[in-house]
Amino acid sequence: MHPNATEAQIEKVAESLRSAHYAALALKSAAARRAKREAAQEAKRRRTEQQLAAYSAGDPDSVAA
């Protein structure tokens, strides 16, 4: 920060830094939610594939598990 900055300038810079901080947090949060959703979708896809493979192999009891 410039040593001769006015209070208004300091407040403006502080608000800009706060805004950038919260924007970065929002992006990280969205990325985490997206990763969690994609992991859940992938797990569900794997379970479905396993159930279909078990059913195709003639083991219908394993589908209910």
PDB file of N, H, CA, C and O in Angstrom:
ATOM      1  N   MET A   1       0.860  -1.170   0.000  1.00  0.00           N
ATOM      2  CA  MET A   1       0.000   0.000   0.000  1.00  0.00           C
ATOM      3  C   MET A   1       0.904   1.231   0.000  1.00  0.00           C
ATOM      4  O   MET A   1       1.958   1.255   0.635  1.00  0.00           O
ATOM      5  N   HIS A   2       0.473   2.213  -0.707  1.00  0.00           N
ATOM      6  H   HIS A   2      -0.384   2.193  -1.223  1.00  0.00           H
ATOM      7  CA  HIS A   2       1.236   3.456  -0.786  1.00  0.00           C
ATOM      8  C   HIS A   2       1.177   4.171   0.559  1.00  0.00           C
ATOM      9  O   HIS A   2       0.107   4.280   1.159  1.00  0.00           O
ATOM     10  N   PRO A   3       2.329   4.661   1.039  1.00  0.00           N
ATOM     11  CA  PRO A   3       2.338   5.301   2.372  1.00  0.00           C
ATOM     12  C   PRO A   3       1.529   6.595   2.427  1.00  0.00           C
ATOM     13  O   PRO A   3       1.139   7.022   3.514  1.00  0.00           O
ATOM     14  N   ASN A   4       1.274   7.218   1.306  1.00  0.00           N
ATOM     15  H   ASN A   4       1.591   6.872   0.423  1.00  0.00           H
ATOM     16  CA  ASN A   4       0.525   8.481   1.304  1.00  0.00           C
ATOM     17  C   ASN A   4      -0.942   8.282   0.916  1.00  0.00           C
ATOM     18  O   ASN A   4      -1.621   9.253   0.581  1.00  0.00           O
ATOM     19  N   ALA A   5      -1.435   7.065   0.953  1.00  0.00           N
ATOM     20  H   ALA A   5      -0.884   6.276   1.225  1.00  0.00           H
ATOM     21  CA  ALA A   5      -2.821   6.786   0.565  1.00  0.00           C
ATOM     22  C   ALA A   5      -3.783   7.394   1.570  1.00  0.00           C
ATOM     23  O   ALA A   5      -3.515   7.441   2.770  1.00  0.00           O
ATOM     24  N   THR A   6      -4.901   7.855   1.050  1.00  0.00           N
ATOM     25  H   THR A   6      -5.119   7.817   0.075  1.00  0.00           H
ATOM     26  CA  THR A   6      -5.934   8.408   1.930  1.00  0.00           C
ATOM     27  C   THR A   6      -6.751   7.266   2.522  1.00  0.00           C
ATOM     28  O   THR A   6      -6.658   6.123   2.074  1.00  0.00           O
ATOM     29  N   GLU A   7      -7.533   7.582   3.512  1.00  0.00           N
ATOM     30  H   GLU A   7      -7.608   8.510   3.876  1.00  0.00           H
ATOM     31  CA  GLU A   7      -8.402   6.577   4.133  1.00  0.00           C
ATOM     32  C   GLU A   7      -9.375   6.001   3.101  1.00  0.00           C
ATOM     33  O   GLU A   7      -9.654   4.802   3.104  1.00  0.00           O
ATOM     34  N   ALA A   8      -9.880   6.851   2.233  1.00  0.00           N
ATOM     35  H   ALA A   8      -9.654   7.825   2.231  1.00  0.00           H
ATOM     36  CA  ALA A   8     -10.819   6.387   1.207  1.00  0.00           C
ATOM     37  C   ALA A   8     -10.131   5.406   0.257  1.00  0.00           C
ATOM     38  O   ALA A   8     -10.720   4.395  -0.124  1.00  0.00           O
ATOM     39  N   GLN A   9      -8.903   5.698  -0.120  1.00  0.00           N
ATOM     40  H   GLN A   9      -8.424   6.519   0.190  1.00  0.00           H
ATOM     41  CA  GLN A   9      -8.160   4.808  -1.003  1.00  0.00           C
ATOM     42  C   GLN A   9      -7.866   3.476  -0.320  1.00  0.00           C
ATOM     43  O   GLN A   9      -7.981   2.411  -0.928  1.00  0.00           O
ATOM     44  N   ILE A  10      -7.489   3.554   0.938  1.00  0.00           N
ATOM     45  H   ILE A  10      -7.396   4.419   1.432  1.00  0.00           H
ATOM     46  CA  ILE A  10      -7.220   2.333   1.699  1.00  0.00           C
ATOM     47  C   ILE A  10      -8.481   1.481   1.795  1.00  0.00           C
ATOM     48  O   ILE A  10      -8.429   0.263   1.619  1.00  0.00           O
ATOM     49  N   GLU A  11      -9.623   2.129   2.077  1.00  0.00           N
ATOM     50  H   GLU A  11      -9.666   3.118   2.220  1.00  0.00           H
ATOM     51  CA  GLU A  11     -10.886   1.399   2.180  1.00  0.00           C
ATOM     52  C   GLU A  11     -11.267   0.783   0.835  1.00  0.00           C
ATOM     53  O   GLU A  11     -11.776  -0.337   0.786  1.00  0.00           O
ATOM     54  N   LYS A  12     -11.025   1.505  -0.244  1.00  0.00           N
ATOM     55  H   LYS A  12     -10.612   2.415  -0.204  1.00  0.00           H
ATOM     56  CA  LYS A  12     -11.337   0.987  -1.574  1.00  0.00           C
ATOM     57  C   LYS A  12     -10.492  -0.246  -1.890  1.00  0.00           C
ATOM     58  O   LYS A  12     -11.003  -1.224  -2.437  1.00  0.00           O
ATOM     59  N   VAL A  13      -9.215  -0.205  -1.553  1.00  0.00           N
ATOM     60  H   VAL A  13      -8.800   0.589  -1.109  1.00  0.00           H
ATOM     61  CA  VAL A  13      -8.329  -1.348  -1.777  1.00  0.00           C
ATOM     62  C   VAL A  13      -8.754  -2.520  -0.892  1.00  0.00           C
ATOM     63  O   VAL A  13      -8.778  -3.666  -1.341  1.00  0.00           O
ATOM     64  N   ALA A  14      -9.087  -2.230   0.356  1.00  0.00           N
ATOM     65  H   ALA A  14      -9.068  -1.299   0.721  1.00  0.00           H
ATOM     66  CA  ALA A  14      -9.515  -3.287   1.277  1.00  0.00           C
ATOM     67  C   ALA A  14     -10.786  -3.964   0.757  1.00  0.00           C
ATOM     68  O   ALA A  14     -10.898  -5.188   0.807  1.00  0.00           O
ATOM     69  N   GLU A  15     -11.741  -3.178   0.262  1.00  0.00           N
ATOM     70  H   GLU A  15     -11.650  -2.183   0.221  1.00  0.00           H
ATOM     71  CA  GLU A  15     -12.977  -3.746  -0.277  1.00  0.00           C
ATOM     72  C   GLU A  15     -12.681  -4.593  -1.511  1.00  0.00           C
ATOM     73  O   GLU A  15     -13.282  -5.651  -1.695  1.00  0.00           O
ATOM     74  N   SER A  16     -11.778  -4.144  -2.339  1.00  0.00           N
ATOM     75  H   SER A  16     -11.289  -3.285  -2.189  1.00  0.00           H
ATOM     76  CA  SER A  16     -11.394  -4.906  -3.525  1.00  0.00           C
ATOM     77  C   SER A  16     -10.756  -6.240  -3.134  1.00  0.00           C
ATOM     78  O   SER A  16     -11.047  -7.275  -3.734  1.00  0.00           O
ATOM     79  N   LEU A  17      -9.892  -6.207  -2.131  1.00  0.00           N
ATOM     80  H   LEU A  17      -9.656  -5.366  -1.643  1.00  0.00           H
ATOM     81  CA  LEU A  17      -9.259  -7.440  -1.658  1.00  0.00           C
ATOM     82  C   LEU A  17     -10.281  -8.402  -1.058  1.00  0.00           C
ATOM     83  O   LEU A  17     -10.217  -9.609  -1.289  1.00  0.00           O
ATOM     84  N   ARG A  18     -11.227  -7.857  -0.284  1.00  0.00           N
ATOM     85  H   ARG A  18     -11.279  -6.876  -0.096  1.00  0.00           H
ATOM     86  CA  ARG A  18     -12.291  -8.700   0.289  1.00  0.00           C
ATOM     87  C   ARG A  18     -13.111  -9.340  -0.825  1.00  0.00           C
ATOM     88  O   ARG A  18     -13.410 -10.534  -0.787  1.00  0.00           O
ATOM     89  N   SER A  19     -13.465  -8.538  -1.806  1.00  0.00           N
ATOM     90  H   SER A  19     -13.222  -7.569  -1.838  1.00  0.00           H
ATOM     91  CA  SER A  19     -14.266  -9.038  -2.918  1.00  0.00           C
ATOM     92  C   SER A  19     -13.526 -10.151  -3.661  1.00  0.00           C
ATOM     93  O   SER A  19     -14.114 -11.184  -3.982  1.00  0.00           O
ATOM     94  N   ALA A  20     -12.256  -9.942  -3.930  1.00  0.00           N
ATOM     95  H   ALA A  20     -11.778  -9.103  -3.669  1.00  0.00           H
ATOM     96  CA  ALA A  20     -11.463 -10.963  -4.626  1.00  0.00           C
ATOM     97  C   ALA A  20     -11.353 -12.233  -3.780  1.00  0.00           C
ATOM     98  O   ALA A  20     -11.410 -13.344  -4.307  1.00  0.00           O
ATOM     99  N   HIS A  21     -11.196 -12.061  -2.480  1.00  0.00           N
ATOM    100  H   HIS A  21     -11.150 -11.159  -2.052  1.00  0.00           H
ATOM    101  CA  HIS A  21     -11.094 -13.210  -1.572  1.00  0.00           C
ATOM    102  C   HIS A  21     -12.365 -14.049  -1.619  1.00  0.00           C
ATOM    103  O   HIS A  21     -12.304 -15.270  -1.760  1.00  0.00           O
ATOM    104  N   TYR A  22     -13.526 -13.384  -1.500  1.00  0.00           N
ATOM    105  H   TYR A  22     -13.575 -12.392  -1.386  1.00  0.00           H
ATOM    106  CA  TYR A  22     -14.786 -14.120  -1.493  1.00  0.00           C
ATOM    107  C   TYR A  22     -15.108 -14.711  -2.862  1.00  0.00           C
ATOM    108  O   TYR A  22     -15.742 -15.763  -2.946  1.00  0.00           O
ATOM    109  N   ALA A  23     -14.684 -14.054  -3.920  1.00  0.00           N
ATOM    110  H   ALA A  23     -14.170 -13.199  -3.851  1.00  0.00           H
ATOM    111  CA  ALA A  23     -14.880 -14.618  -5.259  1.00  0.00           C
ATOM    112  C   ALA A  23     -14.061 -15.898  -5.407  1.00  0.00           C
ATOM    113  O   ALA A  23     -14.543 -16.881  -5.969  1.00  0.00           O
ATOM    114  N   ALA A  24     -12.827 -15.890  -4.904  1.00  0.00           N
ATOM    115  H   ALA A  24     -12.436 -15.092  -4.447  1.00  0.00           H
ATOM    116  CA  ALA A  24     -11.980 -17.086  -4.965  1.00  0.00           C
ATOM    117  C   ALA A  24     -12.593 -18.217  -4.132  1.00  0.00           C
ATOM    118  O   ALA A  24     -12.584 -19.373  -4.553  1.00  0.00           O
ATOM    119  N   LEU A  25     -13.121 -17.883  -2.958  1.00  0.00           N
ATOM    120  H   LEU A  25     -13.129 -16.944  -2.616  1.00  0.00           H
ATOM    121  CA  LEU A  25     -13.775 -18.909  -2.128  1.00  0.00           C
ATOM    122  C   LEU A  25     -14.980 -19.507  -2.848  1.00  0.00           C
ATOM    123  O   LEU A  25     -15.201 -20.717  -2.801  1.00  0.00           O
ATOM    124  N   ALA A  26     -15.757 -18.653  -3.516  1.00  0.00           N
ATOM    125  H   ALA A  26     -15.576 -17.670  -3.554  1.00  0.00           H
ATOM    126  CA  ALA A  26     -16.933 -19.137  -4.238  1.00  0.00           C
ATOM    127  C   ALA A  26     -16.526 -20.099  -5.354  1.00  0.00           C
ATOM    128  O   ALA A  26     -17.172 -21.128  -5.557  1.00  0.00           O
ATOM    129  N   LEU A  27     -15.463 -19.766  -6.072  1.00  0.00           N
ATOM    130  H   LEU A  27     -14.939 -18.931  -5.907  1.00  0.00           H
ATOM    131  CA  LEU A  27     -14.989 -20.650  -7.144  1.00  0.00           C
ATOM    132  C   LEU A  27     -14.517 -21.988  -6.595  1.00  0.00           C
ATOM    133  O   LEU A  27     -14.802 -23.035  -7.176  1.00  0.00           O
ATOM    134  N   LYS A  28     -13.793 -21.956  -5.473  1.00  0.00           N
ATOM    135  H   LYS A  28     -13.562 -21.106  -5.001  1.00  0.00           H
ATOM    136  CA  LYS A  28     -13.326 -23.208  -4.865  1.00  0.00           C
ATOM    137  C   LYS A  28     -14.502 -24.045  -4.373  1.00  0.00           C
ATOM    138  O   LYS A  28     -14.504 -25.268  -4.514  1.00  0.00           O
ATOM    139  N   SER A  29     -15.488 -23.389  -3.803  1.00  0.00           N
ATOM    140  H   SER A  29     -15.486 -22.396  -3.689  1.00  0.00           H
ATOM    141  CA  SER A  29     -16.671 -24.098  -3.314  1.00  0.00           C
ATOM    142  C   SER A  29     -17.420 -24.751  -4.468  1.00  0.00           C
ATOM    143  O   SER A  29     -17.840 -25.904  -4.364  1.00  0.00           O
ATOM    144  N   ALA A  30     -17.589 -24.026  -5.560  1.00  0.00           N
ATOM    145  H   ALA A  30     -17.248 -23.090  -5.644  1.00  0.00           H
ATOM    146  CA  ALA A  30     -18.276 -24.580  -6.724  1.00  0.00           C
ATOM    147  C   ALA A  30     -17.506 -25.762  -7.294  1.00  0.00           C
ATOM    148  O   ALA A  30     -18.106 -26.762  -7.689  1.00  0.00           O
ATOM    149  N   ALA A  31     -16.193 -25.656  -7.339  1.00  0.00           N
ATOM    150  H   ALA A  31     -15.706 -24.844  -7.019  1.00  0.00           H
ATOM    151  CA  ALA A  31     -15.372 -26.757  -7.849  1.00  0.00           C
ATOM    152  C   ALA A  31     -15.509 -27.987  -6.950  1.00  0.00           C
ATOM    153  O   ALA A  31     -15.577 -29.114  -7.441  1.00  0.00           O
ATOM    154  N   ALA A  32     -15.549 -27.768  -5.642  1.00  0.00           N
ATOM    155  H   ALA A  32     -15.494 -26.853  -5.243  1.00  0.00           H
ATOM    156  CA  ALA A  32     -15.697 -28.885  -4.703  1.00  0.00           C
ATOM    157  C   ALA A  32     -17.062 -29.550  -4.868  1.00  0.00           C
ATOM    158  O   ALA A  32     -17.163 -30.776  -4.854  1.00  0.00           O
ATOM    159  N   ARG A  33     -18.120 -28.737  -5.024  1.00  0.00           N
ATOM    160  H   ARG A  33     -18.038 -27.741  -5.035  1.00  0.00           H
ATOM    161  CA  ARG A  33     -19.459 -29.308  -5.227  1.00  0.00           C
ATOM    162  C   ARG A  33     -19.511 -30.098  -6.529  1.00  0.00           C
ATOM    163  O   ARG A  33     -20.103 -31.176  -6.585  1.00  0.00           O
ATOM    164  N   ARG A  34     -18.899 -29.564  -7.564  1.00  0.00           N
ATOM    165  H   ARG A  34     -18.418 -28.688  -7.519  1.00  0.00           H
ATOM    166  CA  ARG A  34     -18.885 -30.247  -8.864  1.00  0.00           C
ATOM    167  C   ARG A  34     -18.135 -31.576  -8.764  1.00  0.00           C
ATOM    168  O   ARG A  34     -18.593 -32.591  -9.289  1.00  0.00           O
ATOM    169  N   ALA A  35     -16.983 -31.567  -8.092  1.00  0.00           N
ATOM    170  H   ALA A  35     -16.611 -30.743  -7.666  1.00  0.00           H
ATOM    171  CA  ALA A  35     -16.197 -32.800  -7.937  1.00  0.00           C
ATOM    172  C   ALA A  35     -16.981 -33.840  -7.134  1.00  0.00           C
ATOM    173  O   ALA A  35     -16.962 -35.026  -7.464  1.00  0.00           O
ATOM    174  N   LYS A  36     -17.661 -33.400  -6.093  1.00  0.00           N
ATOM    175  H   LYS A  36     -17.676 -32.437  -5.825  1.00  0.00           H
ATOM    176  CA  LYS A  36     -18.448 -34.321  -5.271  1.00  0.00           C
ATOM    177  C   LYS A  36     -19.597 -34.919  -6.082  1.00  0.00           C
ATOM    178  O   LYS A  36     -19.865 -36.117  -6.004  1.00  0.00           O
ATOM    179  N   ARG A  37     -20.271 -34.073  -6.860  1.00  0.00           N
ATOM    180  H   ARG A  37     -20.053 -33.099  -6.923  1.00  0.00           H
ATOM    181  CA  ARG A  37     -21.375 -34.548  -7.696  1.00  0.00           C
ATOM    182  C   ARG A  37     -20.875 -35.541  -8.738  1.00  0.00           C
ATOM    183  O   ARG A  37     -21.494 -36.583  -8.953  1.00  0.00           O
ATOM    184  N   GLU A  38     -19.767 -35.224  -9.378  1.00  0.00           N
ATOM    185  H   GLU A  38     -19.265 -34.377  -9.203  1.00  0.00           H
ATOM    186  CA  GLU A  38     -19.223 -36.116 -10.403  1.00  0.00           C
ATOM    187  C   GLU A  38     -18.764 -37.443  -9.807  1.00  0.00           C
ATOM    188  O   GLU A  38     -18.920 -38.490 -10.435  1.00  0.00           O
ATOM    189  N   ALA A  39     -18.203 -37.406  -8.607  1.00  0.00           N
ATOM    190  H   ALA A  39     -18.076 -36.555  -8.098  1.00  0.00           H
ATOM    191  CA  ALA A  39     -17.777 -38.644  -7.946  1.00  0.00           C
ATOM    192  C   ALA A  39     -18.998 -39.511  -7.620  1.00  0.00           C
ATOM    193  O   ALA A  39     -18.959 -40.731  -7.778  1.00  0.00           O
ATOM    194  N   ALA A  40     -20.069 -38.878  -7.168  1.00  0.00           N
ATOM    195  H   ALA A  40     -20.100 -37.887  -7.039  1.00  0.00           H
ATOM    196  CA  ALA A  40     -21.285 -39.626  -6.854  1.00  0.00           C
ATOM    197  C   ALA A  40     -21.884 -40.232  -8.122  1.00  0.00           C
ATOM    198  O   ALA A  40     -22.346 -41.372  -8.107  1.00  0.00           O
ATOM    199  N   GLN A  41     -21.877 -39.474  -9.215  1.00  0.00           N
ATOM    200  H   GLN A  41     -21.502 -38.548  -9.227  1.00  0.00           H
ATOM    201  CA  GLN A  41     -22.395 -39.992 -10.476  1.00  0.00           C
ATOM    202  C   GLN A  41     -21.551 -41.169 -10.972  1.00  0.00           C
ATOM    203  O   GLN A  41     -22.089 -42.157 -11.469  1.00  0.00           O
ATOM    204  N   GLU A  42     -20.241 -41.058 -10.835  1.00  0.00           N
ATOM    205  H   GLU A  42     -19.804 -40.255 -10.431  1.00  0.00           H
ATOM    206  CA  GLU A  42     -19.352 -42.139 -11.266  1.00  0.00           C
ATOM    207  C   GLU A  42     -19.572 -43.393 -10.418  1.00  0.00           C
ATOM    208  O   GLU A  42     -19.592 -44.505 -10.947  1.00  0.00           O
ATOM    209  N   ALA A  43     -19.736 -43.218  -9.112  1.00  0.00           N
ATOM    210  H   ALA A  43     -19.719 -42.315  -8.683  1.00  0.00           H
ATOM    211  CA  ALA A  43     -19.990 -44.362  -8.231  1.00  0.00           C
ATOM    212  C   ALA A  43     -21.309 -45.035  -8.605  1.00  0.00           C
ATOM    213  O   ALA A  43     -21.402 -46.262  -8.624  1.00  0.00           O
ATOM    214  N   LYS A  44     -22.320 -44.232  -8.898  1.00  0.00           N
ATOM    215  H   LYS A  44     -22.245 -43.235  -8.881  1.00  0.00           H
ATOM    216  CA  LYS A  44     -23.614 -44.794  -9.288  1.00  0.00           C
ATOM    217  C   LYS A  44     -23.486 -45.545 -10.615  1.00  0.00           C
ATOM    218  O   LYS A  44     -24.062 -46.621 -10.775  1.00  0.00           O
ATOM    219  N   ARG A  45     -22.733 -44.985 -11.568  1.00  0.00           N
ATOM    220  H   ARG A  45     -22.265 -44.111 -11.438  1.00  0.00           H
ATOM    221  CA  ARG A  45     -22.530 -45.650 -12.855  1.00  0.00           C
ATOM    222  C   ARG A  45     -21.833 -46.995 -12.669  1.00  0.00           C
ATOM    223  O   ARG A  45     -22.201 -47.988 -13.296  1.00  0.00           O
ATOM    224  N   ARG A  46     -20.814 -47.014 -11.792  1.00  0.00           N
ATOM    225  H   ARG A  46     -20.515 -46.207 -11.283  1.00  0.00           H
ATOM    226  CA  ARG A  46     -20.093 -48.275 -11.529  1.00  0.00           C
ATOM    227  C   ARG A  46     -21.018 -49.309 -10.895  1.00  0.00           C
ATOM    228  O   ARG A  46     -20.995 -50.480 -11.275  1.00  0.00           O
ATOM    229  N   ARG A  47     -21.828 -48.882  -9.934  1.00  0.00           N
ATOM    230  H   ARG A  47     -21.846 -47.931  -9.626  1.00  0.00           H
ATOM    231  CA  ARG A  47     -22.769 -49.813  -9.291  1.00  0.00           C
ATOM    232  C   ARG A  47     -23.744 -50.384 -10.318  1.00  0.00           C
ATOM    233  O   ARG A  47     -24.029 -51.581 -10.321  1.00  0.00           O
ATOM    234  N   THR A  48     -24.246 -49.517 -11.184  1.00  0.00           N
ATOM    235  H   THR A  48     -24.014 -48.544 -11.181  1.00  0.00           H
ATOM    236  CA  THR A  48     -25.189 -49.968 -12.214  1.00  0.00           C
ATOM    237  C   THR A  48     -24.525 -50.970 -13.144  1.00  0.00           C
ATOM    238  O   THR A  48     -25.113 -51.997 -13.483  1.00  0.00           O
ATOM    239  N   GLU A  49     -23.300 -50.670 -13.556  1.00  0.00           N
ATOM    240  H   GLU A  49     -22.822 -49.835 -13.281  1.00  0.00           H
ATOM    241  CA  GLU A  49     -22.577 -51.598 -14.432  1.00  0.00           C
ATOM    242  C   GLU A  49     -22.348 -52.940 -13.748  1.00  0.00           C
ATOM    243  O   GLU A  49     -22.485 -53.988 -14.380  1.00  0.00           O
ATOM    244  N   GLN A  50     -22.003 -52.920 -12.464  1.00  0.00           N
ATOM    245  H   GLN A  50     -21.892 -52.069 -11.951  1.00  0.00           H
ATOM    246  CA  GLN A  50     -21.789 -54.164 -11.725  1.00  0.00           C
ATOM    247  C   GLN A  50     -23.089 -54.956 -11.621  1.00  0.00           C
ATOM    248  O   GLN A  50     -23.092 -56.179 -11.762  1.00  0.00           O
ATOM    249  N   GLN A  51     -24.181 -54.259 -11.375  1.00  0.00           N
ATOM    250  H   GLN A  51     -24.178 -53.265 -11.260  1.00  0.00           H
ATOM    251  CA  GLN A  51     -25.465 -54.940 -11.282  1.00  0.00           C
ATOM    252  C   GLN A  51     -25.860 -55.551 -12.617  1.00  0.00           C
ATOM    253  O   GLN A  51     -26.355 -56.677 -12.669  1.00  0.00           O
ATOM    254  N   LEU A  52     -25.641 -54.804 -13.703  1.00  0.00           N
ATOM    255  H   LEU A  52     -25.239 -53.890 -13.661  1.00  0.00           H
ATOM    256  CA  LEU A  52     -25.956 -55.335 -15.023  1.00  0.00           C
ATOM    257  C   LEU A  52     -25.078 -56.533 -15.364  1.00  0.00           C
ATOM    258  O   LEU A  52     -25.555 -57.506 -15.947  1.00  0.00           O
ATOM    259  N   ALA A  53     -23.801 -56.467 -15.005  1.00  0.00           N
ATOM    260  H   ALA A  53     -23.414 -55.676 -14.532  1.00  0.00           H
ATOM    261  CA  ALA A  53     -22.895 -57.581 -15.266  1.00  0.00           C
ATOM    262  C   ALA A  53     -23.322 -58.810 -14.471  1.00  0.00           C
ATOM    263  O   ALA A  53     -23.302 -59.925 -14.991  1.00  0.00           O
ATOM    264  N   ALA A  54     -23.709 -58.611 -13.211  1.00  0.00           N
ATOM    265  H   ALA A  54     -23.725 -57.705 -12.789  1.00  0.00           H
ATOM    266  CA  ALA A  54     -24.144 -59.725 -12.381  1.00  0.00           C
ATOM    267  C   ALA A  54     -25.434 -60.335 -12.927  1.00  0.00           C
ATOM    268  O   ALA A  54     -25.601 -61.554 -12.943  1.00  0.00           O
ATOM    269  N   TYR A  55     -26.325 -59.480 -13.367  1.00  0.00           N
ATOM    270  H   TYR A  55     -26.189 -58.490 -13.354  1.00  0.00           H
ATOM    271  CA  TYR A  55     -27.596 -59.972 -13.918  1.00  0.00           C
ATOM    272  C   TYR A  55     -27.344 -60.734 -15.218  1.00  0.00           C
ATOM    273  O   TYR A  55     -27.930 -61.790 -15.453  1.00  0.00           O
ATOM    274  N   SER A  56     -26.469 -60.188 -16.052  1.00  0.00           N
ATOM    275  H   SER A  56     -25.993 -59.330 -15.861  1.00  0.00           H
ATOM    276  CA  SER A  56     -26.136 -60.851 -17.317  1.00  0.00           C
ATOM    277  C   SER A  56     -25.447 -62.185 -17.093  1.00  0.00           C
ATOM    278  O   SER A  56     -25.555 -63.095 -17.914  1.00  0.00           O
ATOM    279  N   ALA A  57     -24.731 -62.298 -15.967  1.00  0.00           N
ATOM    280  H   ALA A  57     -24.643 -61.558 -15.300  1.00  0.00           H
ATOM    281  CA  ALA A  57     -24.039 -63.543 -15.656  1.00  0.00           C
ATOM    282  C   ALA A  57     -24.989 -64.575 -15.048  1.00  0.00           C
ATOM    283  O   ALA A  57     -24.574 -65.693 -14.746  1.00  0.00           O
ATOM    284  N   GLY A  58     -26.233 -64.218 -14.871  1.00  0.00           N
ATOM    285  H   GLY A  58     -26.571 -63.309 -15.117  1.00  0.00           H
ATOM    286  CA  GLY A  58     -27.217 -65.170 -14.359  1.00  0.00           C
ATOM    287  C   GLY A  58     -27.318 -65.190 -12.850  1.00  0.00           C
ATOM    288  O   GLY A  58     -27.737 -66.196 -12.276  1.00  0.00           O
ATOM    289  N   ASP A  59     -26.949 -64.112 -12.198  1.00  0.00           N
ATOM    290  H   ASP A  59     -26.609 -63.295 -12.664  1.00  0.00           H
ATOM    291  CA  ASP A  59     -26.991 -64.044 -10.736  1.00  0.00           C
ATOM    292  C   ASP A  59     -27.933 -62.908 -10.331  1.00  0.00           C
ATOM    293  O   ASP A  59     -27.469 -61.874  -9.852  1.00  0.00           O
ATOM    294  N   PRO A  60     -29.255 -63.080 -10.515  1.00  0.00           N
ATOM    295  CA  PRO A  60     -30.205 -62.009 -10.239  1.00  0.00           C
ATOM    296  C   PRO A  60     -30.271 -61.629  -8.754  1.00  0.00           C
ATOM    297  O   PRO A  60     -30.722 -60.533  -8.423  1.00  0.00           O
ATOM    298  N   ASP A  61     -29.827 -62.523  -7.854  1.00  0.00           N
ATOM    299  H   ASP A  61     -29.461 -63.414  -8.123  1.00  0.00           H
ATOM    300  CA  ASP A  61     -29.863 -62.204  -6.422  1.00  0.00           C
ATOM    301  C   ASP A  61     -28.884 -61.086  -6.091  1.00  0.00           C
ATOM    302  O   ASP A  61     -29.128 -60.307  -5.169  1.00  0.00           O
ATOM    303  N   SER A  62     -27.781 -60.995  -6.829  1.00  0.00           N
ATOM    304  H   SER A  62     -27.583 -61.628  -7.577  1.00  0.00           H
ATOM    305  CA  SER A  62     -26.795 -59.963  -6.531  1.00  0.00           C
ATOM    306  C   SER A  62     -27.268 -58.586  -6.961  1.00  0.00           C
ATOM    307  O   SER A  62     -26.716 -57.579  -6.515  1.00  0.00           O
ATOM    308  N   VAL A  63     -28.273 -58.521  -7.812  1.00  0.00           N
ATOM    309  H   VAL A  63     -28.721 -59.339  -8.174  1.00  0.00           H
ATOM    310  CA  VAL A  63     -28.807 -57.233  -8.267  1.00  0.00           C
ATOM    311  C   VAL A  63     -29.518 -56.534  -7.126  1.00  0.00           C
ATOM    312  O   VAL A  63     -29.464 -55.309  -7.026  1.00  0.00           O
ATOM    313  N   ALA A  64     -30.187 -57.290  -6.263  1.00  0.00           N
ATOM    314  H   ALA A  64     -30.231 -58.286  -6.345  1.00  0.00           H
ATOM    315  CA  ALA A  64     -30.923 -56.708  -5.154  1.00  0.00           C
ATOM    316  C   ALA A  64     -29.999 -56.208  -4.060  1.00  0.00           C
ATOM    317  O   ALA A  64     -30.415 -55.400  -3.230  1.00  0.00           O
ATOM    318  N   ALA A  65     -28.761 -56.664  -4.037  1.00  0.00           N
ATOM    319  H   ALA A  65     -28.423 -57.320  -4.712  1.00  0.00           H
ATOM    320  CA  ALA A  65     -27.837 -56.299  -2.961  1.00  0.00           C
ATOM    321  C   ALA A  65     -27.401 -54.872  -3.024  1.00  0.00           C
ATOM    322  O   ALA A  65     -26.623 -54.426  -2.181  1.00  0.00           O
TER     323      ALA A  65
END
